[in-house]
């Protein structure tokens, strides 16, 4: 069996079948403290920490989510982190998105269009960069997944 986290990394959740039932079961079994540990871990754990933080409203979860986004090292983790951050934190995610974007550009990790789209989504300004229509569509699909997973987490 293929691990379901593969469908959830990067922007995969925008175009793959999302294992909502498995995520809901996992969310029900995962305490906030465990989600915070995941958000501070390696990339695979961060991806799952991002999704498991969707819909959780504690200040400590949202703080860990934003710190994880700031320190993410590429689009495999930053994309789900950004989608969940804009859903959970809205405009308050702007500083973390900007910090990640600065590192992304500095390290030349590729086109950061989905992150730019996330900044645009919450009203942040991005000098010299803009998201394309495909990147905005990807973010919109990721946000929809984050909202649905958030509803599962909140009800779990």
Beta strands, then each sheet from edge to edge (+ up, - down):
end
